[in-house]
Amino acid sequence: MSEGSFLENLPPEDKDRLAYIEGREDLFRTKVFEVEKETPVSPEEEVNIVVASRDPGSANALWPVVELLQKQEDTSIKVVADGRAQEIFAGKFKIKDITPSGNILQTAEVVGSPDVILTDAAEEQGIEMFFAATFPEVPVVLVEDYYSTSLDHLKRLKEAKMPYPKKICVMDKIAGDILTKNFPEVADSIEVTGQPTFDRFAHENTEKIARDTREKLGIKPEEKLITFMSALDGLELSKRMAKELAKVDKDFKFTFRIHPRDNTPFKDHEQEFVQMGVDCVQTMSLPTSEVGAASDLVITTNSIEGLHAIYRKKPTIYITDRRFNKEDNEDMIPPPPVKLGAGIGVDKIEDLADWVETLLDPQRKESKALRKNMDKNYRADGRNASRVVKVLNEAID
């Protein structure tokens, strides 16, 4: 069956919850996996943990927690996932596919009686609401993977008169403040644990990754690499960014990282920069993490990759120009890293070239101030996942 006919024959309710994966029909369907453990779990003492995950941000926030839970005795873990989340969990763990052959309602039978549900609020919701409706009495621990991403989920729960999560784990105080501003009733549920996926920055050898990646790309140590981390921003921003980058009075190489759900062909974006004479490097064959580590400057609008860059102590520019940044959440205007002075907000894209020139020089006072605020506000200690596990275990008791 072709991709087109597959989509055309889906009922409207199923179309609404599709993962945005072109050409991967096998990943559209929600699946249930059991995470296998070396030591068998005693049925009498089993703690049944169900993980609900859907998109890459969700899976990356949750798998470090699952990795620690896997080591706990008498803990069984079932993962209900679709989209790219399936690939991530399958790549991290030895899993057994226990997906029921019938409809989604049979999923509840397969997962059994959960003692706790661990989830994140995905961009395209579906699985989280299913479990909230099916197991309203079961405590839910929600891990928020980025600022304000839980707001829509909490809104839907409130509208449906379903219980809020027992605990909401957020990355920092600002993230918690955003939630309590919009939903004061969840204030007592918020725990500042840090985002589990950021644990890797505590031990990542960024300099080695950068050297190896730049060698693969043929970029000399003295050459500067600027990376734009797209967040479904559209071709118009690429056109204008290309025009502004062409004005930069410094030599640099540039790479464009397309968002996984961007339906505009990558070559269309890249062509805009090439036509303006920007020296482009093709990096789409490499993981985003490697390219981010190799970058000397990262530009974005709202991508979480901007925060990854800040944890790596890379100068980061957020394009906050309202002509191109379509963020409609006032709590994210400007983004928290900009409010904390750990990133630069460019309200007028005409100022982009000047800021690029400034931040490519680590000796400029602006660059030094940026580094100071990154060190102060975004430090990784490698214990975020363990703090989430502590919250989850307490939720069970």
C-alpha distance (Angstrom), angle and dihedral (degrees) to the residues before:
residue distance angle dihedral
M1 . . .
S2 3.79 . .
E3 3.80 122.5 .
G4 3.81 90.0 -113.2
S5 3.80 95.3 53.9
F6 3.79 90.9 44.5
L7 3.79 90.9 56.9
E8 3.80 94.7 41.3
N9 3.81 93.1 54.7
L10 3.80 96.3 50.1
P11 3.81 117.0 106.0
P12 3.84 114.7 -114.9
E13 3.81 94.6 -105.5
D14 3.81 91.0 56.3
K15 3.80 93.1 46.5
D16 3.79 88.9 55.6
R17 3.78 92.6 61.1
L18 3.78 101.4 40.7
A19 3.76 120.9 133.2
Y20 3.78 111.3 -120.4
I21 3.78 98.3 -113.9
E22 3.76 118.5 133.7
G23 3.78 118.4 -151.8
R24 3.82 94.6 6.1
E25 3.78 103.8 102.0
D26 3.78 90.8 163.2
L27 3.79 92.0 64.7
F28 3.78 97.7 54.3
R29 3.77 96.4 77.9
T30 3.78 119.6 81.3
K31 3.80 110.9 -114.6
V32 3.79 135.6 -166.1
F33 3.80 120.9 -139.5
E34 3.76 132.8 -176.6
V35 3.79 114.8 -145.1
E36 3.79 106.3 -131.5
K37 3.80 119.8 -132.9
E38 3.78 131.9 -158.2
T39 3.81 92.5 -130.4
P40 3.84 117.0 52.7
V41 3.78 115.1 -118.9
S42 3.78 119.1 -119.0
P43 3.83 107.9 -122.6
E44 3.81 90.8 -145.0
E45 3.81 93.5 56.9
E46 3.78 99.4 28.7
V47 3.80 118.6 138.2
N48 3.79 106.1 -154.5
I49 3.80 111.7 -146.9
V50 3.80 119.3 -176.5
V51 3.79 120.2 -163.0
A52 3.81 119.5 -159.0
S53 3.79 116.0 -163.6
R54 3.76 137.3 157.1
D55 3.82 120.0 163.7
P56 3.84 134.1 38.1
G57 3.81 95.1 -97.6
S58 3.79 90.7 51.8
A59 3.80 95.1 47.2
N60 3.80 93.8 46.0
A61 3.79 90.8 51.4
L62 3.80 93.1 49.4
W63 3.80 107.6 38.0
P64 3.86 94.7 72.1
V65 3.81 87.3 56.0
V66 3.81 91.8 48.0
E67 3.80 89.0 50.0
L68 3.81 90.1 59.9
L69 3.80 93.8 41.5
Q70 3.79 89.4 53.5
K71 3.80 88.6 65.1
Q72 3.79 94.1 54.5
E73 3.78 116.6 100.0
D74 3.81 120.1 -114.2
T75 3.78 93.0 13.5
S76 3.78 121.3 131.0
I77 3.79 118.1 -166.6
K78 3.78 126.9 -160.0
V79 3.79 121.6 -177.0
V80 3.79 121.8 -154.5
A81 3.78 107.9 -166.3
D82 3.76 147.5 146.2
G83 3.76 136.0 -178.7
R84 3.77 120.6 29.0
A85 3.80 89.5 -24.8
Q86 3.79 87.1 77.2
E87 3.78 91.8 57.6
I88 3.78 92.9 47.9
F89 3.80 95.8 51.1
A90 3.81 91.9 42.4
G91 3.79 89.1 53.2
K92 3.80 94.5 49.1
F93 3.80 102.7 42.3
K94 3.76 143.7 34.5
I95 3.78 101.0 -111.0
K96 3.79 139.8 -179.1
D97 3.79 118.6 -143.6
I98 3.82 108.9 -129.8
T99 3.81 97.1 163.7
P100 3.82 110.9 153.7
S101 3.79 116.3 -120.4
G102 3.79 93.5 -133.1
N103 3.78 132.2 62.4
I104 3.80 130.8 -49.8
L105 3.81 91.7 -87.6
Q106 3.80 89.4 70.1
T107 3.78 89.3 60.0
A108 3.79 88.3 77.2
E109 3.79 89.8 57.6
V110 3.80 92.7 49.6
V111 3.81 96.0 50.7
G112 3.79 91.3 48.6
S113 3.79 120.6 -158.5
P114 3.81 108.8 -21.6
D115 3.78 119.9 -145.7
V116 3.80 89.7 -160.5
I117 3.80 137.5 -1.8
L118 3.80 120.2 -139.1
T119 3.78 115.8 -161.4
D120 3.77 148.3 145.4
A121 3.80 128.1 -141.5
A122 3.80 104.5 -104.6
E123 3.80 122.2 -155.1
E124 3.80 90.2 -115.5
Q125 3.79 105.1 42.9
G126 3.77 126.9 -154.0
I127 3.78 112.9 107.6
E128 3.82 93.9 55.9
M129 3.80 92.6 52.5
F130 3.81 91.3 46.4
F131 3.81 91.5 57.5
A132 3.80 93.1 41.9
A133 3.79 89.3 55.5
T134 3.81 96.7 40.0
F135 3.82 98.7 44.8
P136 3.83 105.8 27.0
E137 3.81 91.6 155.8
V138 3.81 95.1 54.3
P139 3.83 117.0 94.2
V140 3.80 113.6 -113.2
V141 3.79 124.4 -152.8
L142 3.78 110.0 -160.3
V143 3.81 119.4 -161.8
E144 3.80 112.4 -158.1
D145 3.80 109.5 -147.4
Y146 3.82 97.7 -167.0
Y147 3.78 139.7 9.1
S148 3.84 114.3 -63.7
T149 3.83 96.0 -7.8
S150 3.82 90.1 124.6
L151 3.80 94.8 57.9
D152 3.80 97.4 87.8
H153 3.78 91.5 46.9
L154 3.80 92.8 50.8
K155 3.79 89.5 47.4
R156 3.80 91.7 53.3
L157 3.80 91.7 48.1
K158 3.80 90.8 50.9
E159 3.81 93.1 48.0
A160 3.82 90.7 49.1
K161 3.83 91.1 46.4
M162 3.81 90.7 -124.0
P163 3.80 123.7 144.7
Y164 3.77 120.6 -88.3
P165 3.81 119.1 -121.3
K166 3.78 113.4 -77.7
K167 3.80 89.2 -129.4
I168 3.81 132.7 15.4
C169 3.80 115.0 -161.0
V170 3.81 113.0 -154.0
M171 3.78 133.8 -174.8
D172 3.80 98.6 -121.5
K173 3.80 145.3 -18.9
I174 3.80 93.8 -80.3
A175 3.81 90.3 56.6
G176 3.80 89.6 51.3
D177 3.80 92.1 47.3
I178 3.82 90.9 53.8
L179 3.80 90.8 54.6
T180 3.80 95.6 45.7
K181 3.79 91.5 47.2
N182 3.80 89.9 57.8
F183 3.82 98.2 32.1
P184 3.84 109.9 24.3
E185 3.80 89.1 174.9
V186 3.84 92.1 71.0
A187 3.82 95.0 54.3
D188 3.81 94.1 107.0
S189 3.81 91.1 49.5
I190 3.81 96.0 58.8
E191 3.78 120.4 104.1
V192 3.80 122.2 -177.6
T193 3.79 101.5 -138.9
G194 3.78 103.1 144.0
Q195 3.80 122.8 -115.5
P196 3.83 110.2 -68.9
T197 3.80 95.9 -140.0
F198 3.81 89.1 60.4
D199 3.81 90.2 65.7
R200 3.77 88.4 86.5
F201 3.79 91.8 68.5
A202 3.81 89.5 65.4
H203 3.79 90.7 68.8
E204 3.81 105.4 16.6
N205 3.81 112.8 124.2
T206 3.77 92.8 -138.3
E207 3.80 94.9 172.5
K208 3.80 93.6 54.9
I209 3.80 92.5 45.9
A210 3.79 88.5 49.6
R211 3.80 93.2 51.1
D212 3.80 93.5 47.1
T213 3.80 93.6 45.9
R214 3.77 94.6 47.1
E215 3.79 89.2 50.0
K216 3.82 89.8 53.6
L217 3.78 89.6 50.7
G218 3.80 95.3 44.6
I219 3.80 92.9 -118.2
K220 3.80 114.5 150.1
P221 3.83 119.8 -130.5
E222 3.80 92.2 -112.1
E223 3.81 94.2 49.2
K224 3.81 119.4 97.3
L225 3.80 121.3 -128.6
I226 3.81 120.3 -157.5
T227 3.81 117.4 -167.3
F228 3.78 127.5 -164.9
M229 3.80 111.7 -153.7
S230 3.80 104.2 -156.9
A231 3.80 122.1 -145.0
L232 3.82 102.0 -170.3
D233 3.81 88.6 -71.8
G234 3.79 99.4 151.8
L235 3.77 135.5 -122.4
E236 3.79 94.3 -78.9
L237 3.80 91.7 68.5
S238 3.81 90.9 49.7
K239 3.81 89.5 53.5
R240 3.78 93.5 50.9
M241 3.79 94.9 41.2
A242 3.80 90.1 52.6
K243 3.78 90.3 53.2
E244 3.79 92.1 51.0
L245 3.81 96.3 43.3
A246 3.79 89.1 53.6
K247 3.82 87.0 65.2
V248 3.82 94.3 58.5
D249 3.79 109.2 118.5
K250 3.79 94.8 -147.8
D251 3.78 132.6 78.5
F252 3.78 113.8 -107.2
K253 3.77 143.5 146.5
F254 3.78 121.3 -124.7
T255 3.78 135.6 -153.4
F256 3.81 130.6 -174.1
R257 3.80 119.4 -146.8
I258 3.78 111.0 -159.1
H259 3.81 120.1 -145.4
P260 3.84 113.0 -110.6
R261 3.80 90.8 -120.4
D262 3.80 97.7 45.4
N263 3.80 108.0 121.1
T264 3.81 93.0 -166.9
P265 3.83 107.9 99.6
F266 3.79 112.9 -104.6
K267 3.82 91.5 -127.0
D268 3.82 90.1 60.4
H269 3.80 91.0 58.7
E270 3.78 94.3 42.8
Q271 3.79 92.5 48.1
E272 3.79 91.0 62.2
F273 3.80 91.2 60.6
V274 3.79 95.0 41.7
Q275 3.81 91.4 52.2
M276 3.81 90.1 54.6
G277 3.80 91.4 52.6
V278 3.81 96.4 -107.0
D279 3.82 110.1 155.4
C280 3.82 100.3 -118.5
V281 3.80 127.8 -163.1
Q282 3.82 118.9 -160.4
T283 3.83 108.6 -131.7
M284 3.81 105.2 155.8
S285 3.81 91.2 110.4
L286 3.82 89.5 64.7
P287 3.82 129.5 71.7
T288 3.79 115.4 -96.3
S289 3.81 89.7 -122.9
E290 3.81 91.6 60.9
V291 3.78 93.4 47.3
G292 3.80 91.1 47.1
A293 3.80 91.0 52.3
A294 3.82 90.9 49.4
S295 3.81 94.3 50.4
D296 3.80 125.0 104.6
L297 3.81 92.6 -163.7
V298 3.80 131.9 16.1
I299 3.81 125.1 -155.7
T300 3.80 124.2 -167.8
T301 3.78 144.2 142.3
N302 3.81 105.5 -141.2
S303 3.80 106.8 -24.4
I304 3.80 118.7 135.8
E305 3.80 84.3 -132.9
G306 3.79 86.3 77.8
L307 3.78 88.6 63.6
H308 3.80 90.6 46.1
A309 3.81 87.6 55.6
I310 3.78 91.1 51.1
Y311 3.81 91.8 51.9
R312 3.81 86.3 52.7
K313 3.82 88.0 51.1
K314 3.78 92.8 -116.2
P315 3.83 116.4 149.9
T316 3.78 107.0 -108.1
I317 3.79 132.5 -162.0
Y318 3.81 120.9 -158.2
I319 3.79 113.9 -159.1
T320 3.79 100.9 -138.1
D321 3.81 95.8 167.4
R322 3.82 103.1 134.3
R323 3.81 90.7 -141.9
F324 3.78 88.9 68.0
N325 3.79 107.0 17.4
K326 3.80 106.2 73.2
E327 3.81 96.5 -173.6
D328 3.81 107.3 144.5
N329 3.80 98.2 -175.1
E330 3.79 107.7 99.2
D331 3.81 90.1 -155.3
M332 3.80 88.0 65.7
I333 3.81 96.3 49.4
P334 2.93 99.7 121.5
P335 3.82 102.9 10.6
P336 3.83 115.6 -109.4
P337 3.84 94.1 -108.2
V338 3.81 88.3 59.1
K339 3.81 91.5 48.5
L340 3.81 88.4 52.8
G341 3.80 93.0 48.7
A342 3.81 91.7 -116.1
G343 3.81 92.5 115.0
I344 3.78 135.2 28.6
G345 3.79 120.4 -115.4
V346 3.80 116.8 -149.8
D347 3.81 107.5 -157.8
K348 3.80 92.8 176.9
I349 3.76 116.3 42.3
E350 3.80 88.2 -149.6
D351 3.84 85.9 74.0
L352 3.80 93.6 56.4
A353 3.80 97.2 95.0
D354 3.81 93.1 51.9
W355 3.79 92.2 50.2
V356 3.80 92.1 47.3
E357 3.81 90.7 53.3
T358 3.81 90.5 47.4
L359 3.80 97.3 49.0
L360 3.80 94.9 44.3
D361 3.81 85.8 67.3
P362 3.84 108.1 71.9
Q363 3.81 90.6 -166.4
R364 3.79 95.4 63.3
K365 3.80 114.1 106.8
E366 3.81 90.5 -122.5
S367 3.80 90.9 56.2
K368 3.79 91.8 49.2
A369 3.81 92.2 49.2
L370 3.79 90.0 50.0
R371 3.79 91.7 52.4
K372 3.80 91.6 48.9
N373 3.80 91.9 53.8
M374 3.79 92.4 45.5
D375 3.79 89.9 53.9
K376 3.79 91.6 47.1
N377 3.80 100.3 46.4
Y378 3.80 106.8 25.2
R379 3.79 112.8 45.3
A380 3.79 122.9 144.7
D381 3.81 119.1 -142.1
G382 3.81 96.9 175.2
R383 3.82 94.4 -121.5
N384 3.81 103.3 97.7
A385 3.81 95.4 102.9
S386 3.79 92.2 48.1
R387 3.81 90.2 52.4
V388 3.81 89.6 53.0
V389 3.82 90.4 49.8
K390 3.82 89.2 52.7
V391 3.81 90.4 52.2
L392 3.80 91.4 47.3
N393 3.82 93.9 49.7
E394 3.80 90.3 49.4
A395 3.81 89.9 50.1
I396 3.81 89.3 57.8
D397 3.80 92.8 50.9
